[in-house]
Amino acid sequence: MKKLLIATLLVASTSVMAAGPGPQHPGAQRMINHMEKSLKLTDQQSSQIKAIFQEQGQKMKALHDDTEGKIKAVLTPEQQKKFAEMKKKRQERIKQWREKHDKRMEDGKE
């Protein structure tokens, strides 16, 4: 049970990382906007930084998928089913958090 918990936490943390910051991620775009203003980036630099975020996002997603696949290979079918349910609940919580966070950001509360 302890190993399952550790494995779940590992996948949860990699899922959060895999979710961003690719250029499509709002946090990445805010970071790029901040860098453009603060560092006075040229259009070329901004484009290159966006490409870096895209590449890193793809690498993190690949790592997450690989990690999850390895974990599933260790689990019994019953554990895999529960693991899938846990993943779905985690994704729902993340979606709710993002919606709440984005709303606060739009309202200027952070």
N, C-alpha and C positions, 0 to 999 in steps of 0.2 A: 504494500500500500504506500509506503514511504517513497519507494522508487517511482511509482505511478504519479504521485504528487510532484516529485521533482521533475519528472519528464513533462508533466502538464505545464508546470511553471516555465520550463525551458521553451516549450512551444508557444506559450502565451507571450513570453517576452520577445521571441523572434517574430511572432505575428504582428506585434505592435511595431517593431522595427521594419518589418516588411511592408507595412502599410504606409510608410513614408520615410523620408521625404522625397518622393519622386516629383517631377515637375507638376503632375496633376494633383498632388497633395497640397491643400490650402496652406499648410505651414511652410512648405517649401517655397511657394510663391511669395508668401509674406517675407520669408528670409531673403529671397532674391530681390524683392522690391527694396528691402532695407539695405542690402548690400549695394544696389544700384545707386541709391541716394547717398549713403554714407561714404562709399568708396568712389563715387562718381564713375561707375563702370561704363565702358563703351558698349555699344550694341553687340559687338563681337564678343567681348568678355562675358556679357550677360548670357548670350547664346551658348558660349562654352560652358558656363557654370550650370545652365539648365541641362546640358548634355551630361555633365558629370552627375547631377542628381538622378537623371534617368538611368544611367549606367549602374550607379550604386543601388538604386531601387530594384533593378532587375537582379543584381547579384544577391541582395538581401532576400528577395522573393525565392530565388533558386535555393539558397541556403535553408530558408524556412521549409520549403517543400521537401527538400532532402531530409531534413531533421524529422519532419512529421512522418515521412515514409519509413524511416528507420524505427521510429517509435511504434508505429502501427505494426510493423513486422514482429515486434516483441510481444504485443498484446494478444490475448485470446479474442475470439469473435465477440464474446459478450463485452469485454473491455473496450474493443474497438467501437462497438455501438455506443457505449457510454461516453467514450472519448469524443465521438462525433457530436453527441448531444452537448457535451461541455464546450466544444468548439463553437457550435451554433449559438449557445447562450452567451459566450464571450464576445462573439461578433455582434450580437444584438446590443450588449452593454457598450461596446466600443462605438457602435453607430449612434446610440443615444447620447453618449458622452460628446461625440463630435458635433452632433446637432446642437446640443446645449452650449458647447464651447464656441462654435461658430456664431451662434446667436449672441452670446456675450461679446464676442469680438466685433460683430456688426454694431452692437449697441454702444461700443466703446467702453465697456466695463473693465477691460484688462489692458 
